[in-house]
Amino acid sequence: MQISHASVLTAEVLEYLAVDSGEHLLIDATVGEGGHSFAFLERFPNLRVIGLDADPRILSRARERLAQFSDRASLVHTWFDRYFEREPGPVRPTRILFDLGVSSFHFKAAGGGFSFREDEPLDMRLNTEEEENAADLVNRLSEKELADVIYRYGEERYSRRIAAAIARQRSQSPIESAVALADLISRAVPGPYRRGRIHPATRTFQALRIAVNRELDRIEQAMHGAVSWLAPGGIIGVIAFHSLEDRIVKRAFREKSRACTCPPEMPICKCGGSAELELITRKPVFATETERERNAASRTARLRVARKC
């Protein structure tokens, strides 16, 4: 089996989420092709893994990769936020891992228009059972709504120029392919920006993918659900890849590590609250220089870890 994606920060994740000789359950909330799960199952023979993923295509690849571990690994086709909405089972996980990055599989082999370098339909749905895809958004949203999406989720400074160019083009014919959209964006931005360090369509494509899959909303909801599922003393680790994701994780960890939940203007604590989490990493853990040289995807990766009180 040829693996498209190299999991990031694997050594660090194995260190921070290591388990002892007792029985343990890890929920790999973003199993992808199974890289992190494989490393955990290989290292800790007493560990069971439940792997979640919204994409049935990549889930089948993970199933093949983890088949050697038999019933120690089970996979579930679902969005992670929906999974943690339910009541936890009788056996609570002692470890939960989120790797929020989109797998290289989607850019290289999924054929869903995730890459602006491939002539593919402009889809970008991680779960193809969802109704609205990227082409629907590009051709349906008003120019202002489109500019807002590109700016909010892509932090793109030329969002208004790009949205205006899209609006002009779609008035003549719908924009339906990834390459067509990328070419349009390249023509819409100034020359120096076009020749910059990254492709000028990078941030717009990120924004559309986030919007189509509701990625940030799902992360925020899942953080609260996952902590409630976690067994006391259990550990949760989250790998984020850009500031929008990391900001949500940092805020959720910080809020749940505070004992007092009273409003700031209240001079004396009256809530009698207690912290849910203890921060293990006060600052994010980044990949080593060796890993960054070997795996470009790890260059922006950052890991945050906390323990349930």
URUR-V363220 format. One record per residue. OMEGA is omega in radians with two decimals (NA if undefined). NEAR is the number of other ideal C-beta (glycine too) atoms within 10 Angstrom. Layout:
# URUR-V363220
omega:OMEGA near:NEAR
omega:OMEGA near:NEAR
This chain:
# URUR-V363220
omega:3.13 near:8
omega:-3.10 near:6
omega:-3.14 near:16
omega:-2.95 near:16
omega:3.03 near:23
omega:-3.12 near:16
omega:-3.08 near:23
omega:3.05 near:25
omega:-3.08 near:23
omega:-3.14 near:20
omega:-3.13 near:11
omega:3.13 near:20
omega:3.12 near:22
omega:3.13 near:16
omega:-3.05 near:11
omega:-3.10 near:20
omega:3.14 near:24
omega:3.13 near:14
omega:3.10 near:19
omega:-3.02 near:9
omega:3.12 near:8
omega:3.11 near:8
omega:-3.08 near:11
omega:3.06 near:21
omega:3.04 near:18
omega:2.94 near:25
omega:3.06 near:28
omega:-2.95 near:29
omega:3.12 near:26
omega:-2.92 near:21
omega:3.13 near:31
omega:3.11 near:27
omega:3.01 near:26
omega:-3.06 near:29
omega:3.13 near:20
omega:3.14 near:26
omega:3.12 near:27
omega:-3.12 near:22
omega:3.13 near:15
omega:-3.11 near:26
omega:3.13 near:21
omega:-3.08 near:12
omega:-3.01 near:12
omega:-3.04 near:20
omega:3.13 near:9
omega:-3.03 near:11
omega:2.95 near:23
omega:-3.11 near:19
omega:2.90 near:26
omega:-3.11 near:20
omega:-3.13 near:23
omega:2.98 near:21
omega:-3.13 near:27
omega:-3.05 near:22
omega:-3.13 near:24
omega:-3.14 near:13
omega:-3.12 near:16
omega:3.11 near:23
omega:3.12 near:21
omega:3.08 near:14
omega:3.08 near:23
omega:3.14 near:23
omega:3.11 near:15
omega:-3.09 near:12
omega:-3.06 near:19
omega:-3.07 near:22
omega:-3.09 near:11
omega:-3.13 near:11
omega:3.02 near:19
omega:-3.04 near:8
omega:3.05 near:6
omega:3.14 near:16
omega:3.04 near:25
omega:-3.03 near:12
omega:-3.09 near:20
omega:3.08 near:13
omega:-3.12 near:13
omega:2.92 near:17
omega:-3.07 near:21
omega:3.14 near:26
omega:3.11 near:21
omega:-3.14 near:14
omega:-3.08 near:18
omega:3.02 near:24
omega:-3.08 near:13
omega:3.01 near:10
omega:3.13 near:6
omega:3.11 near:15
omega:-3.11 near:10
omega:3.10 near:4
omega:-3.13 near:12
omega:3.11 near:16
omega:3.02 near:24
omega:3.09 near:22
omega:3.04 near:24
omega:-3.13 near:28
omega:2.98 near:27
omega:2.96 near:24
omega:-2.92 near:26
omega:3.13 near:23
omega:3.05 near:20
omega:-3.07 near:23
omega:3.06 near:28
omega:3.09 near:20
omega:-3.08 near:18
omega:3.12 near:23
omega:-3.02 near:18
omega:-2.93 near:13
omega:-3.03 near:15
omega:3.11 near:24
omega:-3.06 near:13
omega:3.09 near:24
omega:3.10 near:27
omega:-3.13 near:26
omega:3.12 near:20
omega:3.14 near:22
omega:-3.09 near:11
omega:3.12 near:16
omega:-3.07 near:11
omega:3.06 near:17
omega:-3.09 near:14
omega:-3.01 near:27
omega:3.06 near:20
omega:3.06 near:25
omega:3.03 near:22
omega:3.05 near:23
omega:-3.05 near:14
omega:3.05 near:13
omega:3.08 near:9
omega:-2.99 near:13
omega:-2.97 near:6
omega:3.11 near:11
omega:-3.06 near:19
omega:3.12 near:26
omega:3.09 near:23
omega:3.14 near:15
omega:-3.09 near:18
omega:-3.06 near:25
omega:-3.09 near:17
omega:-3.04 near:12
omega:3.04 near:18
omega:-3.14 near:10
omega:3.13 near:15
omega:3.13 near:11
omega:3.14 near:13
omega:3.10 near:26
omega:3.14 near:21
omega:3.12 near:17
omega:-3.11 near:22
omega:-3.14 near:28
omega:-3.05 near:19
omega:-3.04 near:15
omega:3.13 near:21
omega:-3.08 near:23
omega:-3.08 near:14
omega:-3.07 near:25
omega:3.13 near:13
omega:-3.07 near:20
omega:-3.09 near:21
omega:3.10 near:17
omega:-3.14 near:17
omega:3.13 near:28
omega:3.12 near:25
omega:3.12 near:15
omega:3.10 near:19
omega:-3.13 near:23
omega:3.12 near:17
omega:-3.09 near:12
omega:-3.07 near:19
omega:3.05 near:18
omega:3.11 near:8
omega:3.10 near:7
omega:-3.12 near:9
omega:3.07 near:15
omega:-2.97 near:17
omega:-3.12 near:17
omega:-3.12 near:16
omega:-3.13 near:26
omega:3.14 near:16
omega:3.13 near:18
omega:-3.13 near:25
omega:3.12 near:23
omega:3.13 near:14
omega:3.13 near:19
omega:-3.14 near:25
omega:3.14 near:16
omega:-3.04 near:12
omega:-3.03 near:22
omega:3.14 near:19
omega:-3.10 near:11
omega:-3.14 near:7
omega:3.12 near:7
omega:-3.14 near:14
omega:-3.11 near:14
omega:-3.08 near:8
omega:-3.04 near:12
omega:3.13 near:5
omega:3.11 near:8
omega:-3.09 near:16
omega:3.13 near:21
omega:-3.02 near:26
omega:-3.05 near:16
omega:3.11 near:22
omega:3.12 near:30
omega:3.07 near:25
omega:-3.11 near:22
omega:-3.13 near:25
omega:3.13 near:27
omega:3.12 near:22
omega:-3.12 near:23
omega:-3.12 near:24
omega:-3.05 near:23
omega:-3.13 near:20
omega:-2.98 near:13
omega:-3.06 near:21
omega:3.07 near:17
omega:-3.11 near:13
omega:3.14 near:19
omega:-3.10 near:23
omega:-3.14 near:14
omega:-3.07 near:17
omega:-3.14 near:27
omega:-3.13 near:22
omega:-3.14 near:15
omega:-3.09 near:19
omega:-3.14 near:25
omega:3.12 near:19
omega:3.11 near:13
omega:-2.98 near:20
omega:3.09 near:24
omega:3.06 near:16
omega:-3.07 near:10
omega:3.13 near:10
omega:-3.04 near:23
omega:3.08 near:23
omega:3.10 near:28
omega:-3.13 near:22
omega:3.06 near:28
omega:3.09 near:28
omega:-3.05 near:23
omega:3.05 near:19
omega:-2.98 near:18
omega:-3.12 near:12
omega:3.09 near:19
omega:-3.03 near:20
omega:3.13 near:21
omega:3.13 near:13
omega:-3.13 near:21
omega:-3.13 near:23
omega:-3.12 near:18
omega:3.14 near:12
omega:3.12 near:22
omega:-3.11 near:22
omega:-3.13 near:12
omega:-3.07 near:14
omega:3.09 near:21
omega:3.10 near:15
omega:3.11 near:13
omega:-3.07 near:12
omega:3.10 near:15
omega:3.11 near:13
omega:3.07 near:14
omega:-3.09 near:7
omega:-3.09 near:6
omega:3.14 near:5
omega:-3.03 near:10
omega:-3.10 near:7
omega:3.13 near:6
omega:3.11 near:11
omega:-3.06 near:9
omega:-3.11 near:11
omega:-3.06 near:9
omega:3.07 near:12
omega:-3.10 near:10
omega:3.05 near:16
omega:-3.06 near:19
omega:2.95 near:21
omega:-3.11 near:14
omega:3.05 near:16
omega:3.07 near:16
omega:3.10 near:15
omega:3.07 near:6
omega:-3.12 near:9
omega:3.08 near:16
omega:-3.12 near:19
omega:3.11 near:16
omega:3.08 near:23
omega:3.11 near:13
omega:3.13 near:8
omega:3.14 near:9
omega:-3.14 near:19
omega:3.11 near:16
omega:-3.09 near:11
omega:-3.02 near:11
omega:-3.07 near:18
omega:-3.11 near:11
omega:-3.08 near:19
omega:-3.00 near:23
omega:3.13 near:13
omega:-3.09 near:16
omega:3.09 near:25
omega:-3.06 near:23
omega:3.01 near:24
omega:-3.05 near:23
omega:3.10 near:22
omega:3.12 near:26
omega:3.12 near:16
omega:-3.10 near:22
omega:NA near:13
